[in-house]
Amino acid sequence: MLISKIGEFGLIERFRRKIKTDPSVVVGSGDDCAVLKFDKRRYQLFTCDMLVEGIDFTKNTDPYLIGRKSVAVSISDIASCCGEPTHCLVSLGLPENTNLKTADGLFEGIFGICKKYHINLVGGDLSSSEKIVIDVSMLGLVDKNKLTLRSKAQDGDIIFVTGSLGGSIRGRHLCFEPRLKEARFLAHNFKVNAMIDISDGLVQDLGHILEQSKVGGVIYENLLPISKDANGINEAFYMGEDFELLFTLPKDQSRRLLDKRKSGFYPIGEIIKKKSGLTLIDKKANEVEVKSGGFRHF
């Protein structure tokens, strides 16, 4: 059987069933970060992301932006758990005929964003490959009482996003700013029930929260912040690469957030009790079942 027959998530689940961990692991595979024991006050966060030429960027993409994005996507994972990134390793696969200027550009992008976010770049690995491949492994820290996962959304929570959705692949995905500042604000002022970053599309990533929290969800089309780069609601739903934070707050805390008039937080729907999947209330107030979908590697 080909892996395309069971798909990306089927393959992940096939591997996950065989994974055994010891008590040092608080949360293993299945969230934006693994969560590990660290000290009395904090957990350690551990995540990794791989970028591949032809999938995440093209051969004509500015090398600086490729390097920058390779680290930014891992920072976004740390942010979605309300943590602070601390250290990273970077492994590079490069074709033998890669121009030195390209290699320097990749490193400058990697080093530049690490410097901006005070992340220690502590090493990595280098190999020859047919295409450019970058893999980043990142550590972070989070206070135990601020950790947010995908699995704690509650009936009545309001669903928020931190920015507009859709059309990112037309350029925004290469220069997005990880929502670390927004995550810090939320962690220090609110009790976030669930959070994920939107890498594979709103519907698919919200689906992870709904599935792991065993709840349903409703999205209101009138509230959805669709990017000017998007060609309609389908791209906001399914295109991915937005790297906005998607999170849920109890209603009382949601009111406080909205009362602060903080720009950059958009309520788009609510969590409902029954596990009924995802429903859209369109502009005519009709209920429409939202089909699952989003970016998948195979």
N, C-alpha and C positions, 0 to 999 in steps of 0.2 A: 504493500500500500504506500502511496506517495503522501508526504506530509501535507500537501495541498488538499488532500481529502479530509483531513481532520482540522485543518486550519491552525492559525497562530495560537489561539487560546486553547484549542484542544491539545496541541502539542505541549503547551506550558502546563496544563493540568496533568497530562501524562507524566511529565517529569516531577511535578509537585508531589504526586502520590508516593513517590519513592524517596522523598527527602525526609531525613530524620535529623533533629537538632537537639542540643543539650540545653540545660536550664539557663545558660548565658543568653539565649535568644528569647526576647520578649515577643517579637513579631517577626516572622520569617517571610517567605515568598507570598505575594498577594497584595502588597500595598505599594505606595510610591517609594518607600524606603524600608529596609529591614531595621528593626529596633533592637538594640543590644544593651545589656546591663552595663553601667559605667561607674556611677558612684551613688551616694545616698540621694542626691538632689536631681541628677540628670541621667538621661539615656543617651547612648551614642546612636546616631543614624548612619546608615551605610547604603549607598545607591550606586548604580552604574548605568551608563548609556553608551550606545554605539551609533556612530554616524557612518554611512556608507555612500560613496560616490554613485550617482545614478538613482538613489533612493531619497536621500536627505539633501543633496545638493548636486550640481552638475560640474563637469570638468571646467566650465567657464566661470564658475562662481569665484568671487574674490577670496583668496586663501585666508586673509585676515578674518573675514566674516565666518568662514568654515570653522577656523580655530575657536573663535569667540563663541559660536553657537554650541560647539561640542561641550564646552564647560557650562554654558548658560542653561542647557536642558537639565543638567544635574543639580544646579543651584535651584532650579524650579521645583525639582523633587523634594529637596531639603525644605524649601519654603512651604510646600504643601503639608508638611508635618509640623509647621511652626517652629522649625529649628534654625540654627545658624551654621553655615558651612565652615569647615575648618581646614581640611587637608584634601588633596587629590593626587591621584596618579594618572598619567596619560600614556596610552599605548598607541603608536602610529604604525599603520601599514602603508608603505609608499612604493609606487612603481620605480624601477631602477632608473628610468629616464626622467624622473621628476627634476625640474629645474630647481636649483638652489634657492632662487628667489621665491619660488612657491613654498618650499620648506620653511624658509625664514618667515614668510607671511603667516603660515599656519601657527608657528610658534609665537609670533607677536600677538596674534589674536588670542591664543591660549593664555599667554603671560599677562596680557593687558587686562582681561576680565578677572583673572586671579588676583591681580594687584588691586583692582577696583574694589573687590569684595573681601580683601584681606584673607585670601585662601592660600595656604602653603602648598606650592607645587613641589612634591617631594620625590619625584622620579617617574618611572614608567618603563616602557619597552619599545623596541623598534624592530620592524620586520619588512621584508620586501613583499609586495602584493601586486595583483593585477590592477587594482583600483585603489584610490585613497580610502583608507578606513581609519577612524579615530574612535578609541574606546576610553572613556573616562570613568574612573572609580572615585567616589567622593565620600568623605566622612563629615559628619556634623554632630552638633550637640543640641539637645532640647531639654528644658525643664520638664520633669515628669508630669507636672500639673498642667502643662501647656501642649503636650503631645496631641496631635489630631491625626485620625486615621479615616479610612473610608467607611468603617463599619458601625458608626454610632449615630447615624441620622435618625431622628425621632418624628413620630406623627405630629404634624402641626408646624414643623420647622419651615422657615422660609429659605428658598434656594437663591443664592446670590452668585454673580460672577464679577470679576474685577475689571472687565473691559469688553470691548466690542469683539464680535466673533465672525469668522469666515473670511476667506480670501487671503489668509496669511501667506500661502504658498507663492503669492505674487510678489513677495519681497520681505514682508514683515517678519517672517519666520527666521530670517538671518540676523536681524538686529533687534529683536525683542529684548525688553528689560525684564529679568526675572522679578516676580512680585514679592521680593524679600521684604521690602519696606511695608507693604500692605499686610503681609503675614505677621510682621512684628507688631503692627498697630492692633490687629485683631487679637493676637495672643495676649497682649498686655491690657486689653480693655474689655474682652468678651470671652465667653465660653463657647468656642466653636464646636459643634457636635461632629461634623464630618467635613473632610476636605480632600480634594484631588486637583492636580493641574491638568488642563485640557491640552493633551498632546495628540489624541486620536479622534477628536471630535466631541462636541457637547453630548450628543446622544449616547455614544459608546462609553464615555467617561462617567457621565451621570449614571449610566446603567451599572457601572461597577459599584457606585455608592448604594444604589437601590438594591442590587443583588446581595451585597455583603451586609447591608443593614436590614434586609428582609422587609422592605417597605415599597410603596409605590410613589409616583411623582406626577405632578401636573405642571406644565409650562404654559405661560400666557404669551401668545404671539405679540400682543401689543407692548409687552414689557421687554422683549428680547432686543438687546443692543447689537444690531447687525452692522458690521463694518462697511464702510464705503467701498472697500475693496472686494466685497462679496457680491456674487451674482444671485441674490435671493436667499431665502431661509434655508434651503437645502444645504448650501455651502456653510452656513452658520451651524447647522446641525451636524454635518458629517465630514467636512473637509479636514479639520484638525490643524495641528501646528500653531495653535493660537497661544499656548502656554500662559493662558489666564488661569487664575485660581477659581475653582468652583467649590462653594462651601454652603453649609446649612447652619442656621442659627434659630434658636427658639424664638417665638413671636415677640416676647417682651424684650429680648436682646436686639431683635431686628428693629423694633421701634426706636430703641436707643441709638442704633447705628444710623438709621435714617434721620433721626432728630439732630444728629451731629452735622448733618448736611455735608458729609465727607464725599467729595467727588471721587469717582472711580469704583463705587460699589453699587451694583445694579441688581435689585430683586427681580427674579424672572419666573418664580413659581413657588410651589410648596410641596412638602412631603405629606403623603396621605398614609393612613394606617394599613390598608389592605395591600397585599403584594400583587398589584394589578398591572405592573409594567409602567409604561410612561404614556401620558396623555397630553395632547396639545389642545388648548382652548384657542381657536383661531380668531381672527379679527371680527368674524360674524357671530362669535360666541358659540360656535359648534365644537363639540368634542370630537377630536380626531385621534385615533390610535397612532402612536409614533412607531414606525418600523425601526428595528435595531439596525445598526450599521455604523460605519466609521472606517478609519484607516486600519488595514490589517496587512501584514507582510506577505501572507499567503493564506 
